[in-house]
Amino acid sequence: MNIAILGSSGEIGSRLSHHLIQKGYTVKLISRNVGVRLARLEDINHISIDLQNPTKLTEALLDVDYVVNCALIKEENNALENNFRLINSILTSCKAASIKKIIELSSIAVNPACLTHANHEEYSTEEDWYTKVKIQNEKRVLSEFKDQSITIIRAGIVYGPYMHWSKLAFSKIQQGTVILPCVRESVCHAIHVDDLCELIRYTILDENTDSKIIYGINPEPISWEDYFKNHAIQLNITHTLLEKMMPQEILDLLKIDFDELRKPSLKRSTIDWLRNSKRLVPEIISSSKMYNKVKYVLKASNFGLINYDSYINQAETSHTVKIYPNEFELKLYQSTYMPDTNSSFKYSIGLEQGVKSAATWWKNEHLS
């Protein structure tokens, strides 16, 4: 069994290369350059070529049975055009070399950022280049290989050593207090990079995969609060780690723009408006729990706080920098739907264990 990894010098491609070589597989590593991660391995079979050249790529794949495509051109300028040429070259070469099976590494980013039961079968409408490229690649693979053996793996939030999502978590919690939306059942679609590598290996070996699209997500229930807290625990963070924004229904009720909420405090005029409006609304409303909850939350927010508990216990409040989510993160953190995962594959790395491995790397790289 000969396996080729395209984009083998990248973040996940290099980790997968290590993983398969350690398992004893014959692996051909194909990318433009070896890269620093692959340079740590000895006696590797690496081929440096331009993957957009189908002639050279076909030659490299002639003795290969299985191809794992992790390749991506990470240049925002003309990203769609460049990656369109790339995926076309890869598919043309795989056909010419009579590859038995293609595993396309995709991303859960192809789904709407705020993933719910109602929209989980839709493609994302986000305008960032990465999402558009991943959607484009999926569609090309599905259209070109209708009858051939393919599997598209929509990887979730891939964390662990060297991974972007762990870098982001460690950076945020070290900067200050992470602000999350108030969602009761938020879902973080996390998967440790080594579990993802093992899932890819399993997919190569599995000849009975019925679905052409599978999700790489650890089925362990994980909220975004769990995700950030576990990263903080490993760094012994002592400041106030997480706070919740006002519930969405209150924001909607007051018609408060999210950009306004991200400022150090809400406009005093908003609170004045609420106080003055009490004279204009029926007593049944002004005396309601919801109305008074809004009033107290606004007061708390005006002091740069987020919830009423902090407002009435100001001595206990940590005055660290508050890190609000950007527009994409705001939607992402409000996901509530867990896609079906491959039930026959056994994930082995839980969040606590996975974050510990990420923290070991982070400390060596950043805190030494």
N, C-alpha and C positions, 0 to 999 in steps of 0.2 A: 504494500500500500504506500504509494508516493503522494505526499501532500505538498501543495504550494500555498504559501501565504503571501498575498499581494499587499503591499503597504506594510511590510514586516518591520520597518524601522520606526513606525509610529507608536503612539501611546499604548494602544491595546495590541496592535500587531506584534510589537516586540515582546510583550508579556506572554502572548499566545505562543510565540516562537520558543521562548524559554520553556513554557509548559509542555509543549509537544516533544521537544528534544529531550527533556528530562524523563518523559514517559517512554522514550525509546523509539519514536517514530522517525521514519526517513522524511525529512522536511527540506524543501527547497524554499529559501527566503528570497523574495523578489521585491526590490524597491529601488528608487533612484540612487540612494546612498546607504551605506551600512548604518550610519547613525551611532550615537554614543551608547545606546542601550544594547545593541547587538554586538558592539565591539568588545563587550565583556565576555562573550562566549568564544570558546576556542573550537577550531575545526568545523566551522559552520559552512553550509553550502549556500552561499549568497551570490546572487546575480544582480549587478547594478545596471539597470536599463531604464529607459523612459517607457513607462507603462502605456503611454499614448501612441506608441509605435507597435501596431498589431503584428507586423512581420517578426520583429525581434521577440515579442512576447509569445507568439505562437511557437517559435523555436524553443523557448525556455520551458514551454508547457508540454512538449511532445511526449515526455516520459512520465507525466503526472496523471494521477487518477482523480484527485479531489482538489478543488481550489477554494480557499477561504479569502474573500475579498474584504480587506480592511483599508483599502486605499482611498484617500481623499485628498484633493488639492485644496489646501487651506489658505487660499488667497481670495479675499472678498471681491476684488475687482474681477469682473467677468467670471465669477464662481460658477454660475449655471452653465455657461458655454464650455469652460475648461473641464468641468466634471462630466458634462454630457459627452465630450470627446473621449474622456477617460473611460467611462462605463461602456461606451460603444466599442472601444478598442478591446476592452477586457472580454466582452461578450463575443465579439468576432473571433478573438483568439481562442476562447474556450470551445467554441463550435469547431473551429479548424483543427484543434488538437484533440477533439473527441473526449472531452472531460466527462467523467462519469457523473459528478455531482458538484454543484456550486453552492457554497454557503455565503450569502451576502450579509455582511454586518450592517444592519440598519440601526434605527434608534426609535425609542418611544416618542421622540420629538416629532415624528410624522403625525402623531395624534394631536388633537387640540391640547394646548398647554394645561388648561383646567379640564382634566379628564373626568367625565361623569358618565353615568349609565346611559344618559340620553344621547351623548355625542361620541361614544367610544368607537363607533364604526366609521367615523368621518376622518378625513385628512385635515391637518392643521391649516389655518389661514395666516399663520405668522409670516411676517415679511423678511425675517432674517435669512441670510444666504444658506446657513447650515441646514435649516429645516427644509428649505426649497430643494436643496441638492439631494437630501436623503429621500424625499418624496419622489423626485425625478428618477433617482436610481432604482427605487422599488418598482416603479411603473415600467421602466425599461426592462428590468430582469423578468418581471411577470409577463410582459408582452412578448419578449424574445424567446423565452424558454417555457412555453406553455406545456409542452409534452415531456420536457427533460426533467431530470431530478434536481430540484433546487429547494433550498430552504432560506428564507429571510428571517433573520433573528433581530427583533426589535429590542435592543438592549435598553434597560431602564437607566436609573441614576447610577452610573458605574463609579464606585468609590474604592479606595484602597491606596497602596503605595503608588506614587507618581500620578495619581488620577486627578483630573480637574475638579471633580465634585468634592473630594476631600480637601484639596487645596483651598477651595472656596469656603468650606465649613470652618477649617482651622483659621483662615484669615479673618473671617467675620467675627468669630467668637473672641479672638484676641484683640480686635479693634474696639469692641463695645458690646452693647446689648442688642441682640437680634430681635427685630419686631416681626411677628407673624400675624397673619389674618386670623380672626376668631372663627375657626371652623371645627366643629365637634369631631368629625370623623375624617380628618385629613389623611391622605395616603402618600407616603414617600415610596416611589417605585424603585427601591434600592436593590443593587446586586453587587457583590464584591467582585473585583476584576478576576480573581482566581476561579470563582464559581462560573463566571461568564466563559472563561477559557475552557473549563471542564464541560460546560454546556455545548460549546462549539465542537469539542472532541466527541462528545456523545452524539451530536447531530451528524458528524461525519460517519460514525459507525452504524447509526440507526438507519436501516434500510426500509423501515416500516412507517416512516413519518408520513401521515396522511395530509396534515396541514402544511401549506407552503409558507405560512407565516406563523412564527411562534414568538412568544415574549420571553425575554431574559430578565425575569424579576423574581427575587426571593419571595416565596409565599408567606414568610414571616410577617405578621402585621406590624408595620412601622409607620409612625406619624412623623411629620417634619420636626415636631418637638423632640421626639425620640432621637431623630437623626442628629440634630445639633447638640442635644444634651450628651449623647454618647461621645461625640468628638470633644466636647468640653471636659468631660470627666478624665479623659486620657491626658489632658494638659493641665489638670488641677486648677481650672479656672474658678476664681472665687467671687468675682463680681456678678451682679445680676445678669443672668445669661439670656433669658427670654422674657418677652412681654407680648401681650396680645393687643392688637388694634381693636378699636370699637367694632362691635358686631356689624355685619354688613347691613342688617335691617335698620339699624340706627343711622348709619351713614346715608342709606337711601331715604329714610324718613326726613332727615335734615338736609338732604341734597348737598352733602358735603363732598367736594371734589377730592379725589385721592391726592392730587398734587398739594392741596392745601393741608391735608393731614400730615404729609411728609415734612412740612416746615416745623421748626422747633416748637411752635405752639399754634393753636388755632386762633383765628382772629377774635379779639375781644368782642367785636361787634356781633359775632355769632351768639355769644352768651347773652349779650344785651338783648338781642332779638328774642331769644328764648324767654328771658325774664319779662320783657314787654308783652310778648304774645300771651302770657298767662291771663292778662286782662281781657283778651279777645276771644279766648276759647271757652267752651262750656266747662263748668267745674268738674264734671264727670271725667273730662279728659285731663285737666290740669292736676287733678288729684290722683290720677292713675299711676300705677307702678312704672309703666313704660315711660311716661312723661318725666317722672322724677328720676328715673334711671338715666335718661338722656341728659337731664340737667346736671347730675353729679358726674357723669362721664365727661361732659364738656368742661366742667370746672377742673376736673383732674387733668384733662388734656391741656388746659390753659396754663397749668403749672409745669408743662413739659412732661407730664406723666401719662399713663395709658389707662389705668383702671382705678376704680374707686378705692380698692384696698390700699393702693399706694398713696392715694390722695389723703386718706385719713390717718396714714402711718408714715408721714413724710420723713420722720427721723430715720426710718429704715430704708429709705429709697436710695438706690445707688445712682449717682449722677455721672454715669458713663455715657459715652457717645451712643446715640440710638441709630441703629442701622436698619432703615426701612427697605423693603423689597422694591426692586424696580418693577416696571409694568409687567414684564414677562414672569418674574418671580412671584408677583402677586397672584397671577392666575395659576401658576404651577403649584403654589402652596395650598391652593383651594381644591385640588383634585380629591375626589372621593371614590373613584371607581378603580377596582383592581381587575385588570384583564386576566383571562384564564391563562395559566402557565402550563407547561408540559408536565403533566402529573406523573409521568413515568421517570422523569429525571429527578434525582435526589440532590437538593442543595445541601451543602455541608458547612457553610460559613455563616453563622449568625451575625447580627449587627455588632454586638459587643466584641466578639472575636475579630471581626473584620476591621472595625475602627482601631482596635489595638495594633494591628499590623500596619495600618496607615500612620498611626501616631509614632510608631517606632521609626519609620522612615522620615516623617516630618521633623521629629526632634533631631535626628542626625543631620538633616539637611539645613534646618533653619534655627535651631536652638543651641547648637554646639558652639 
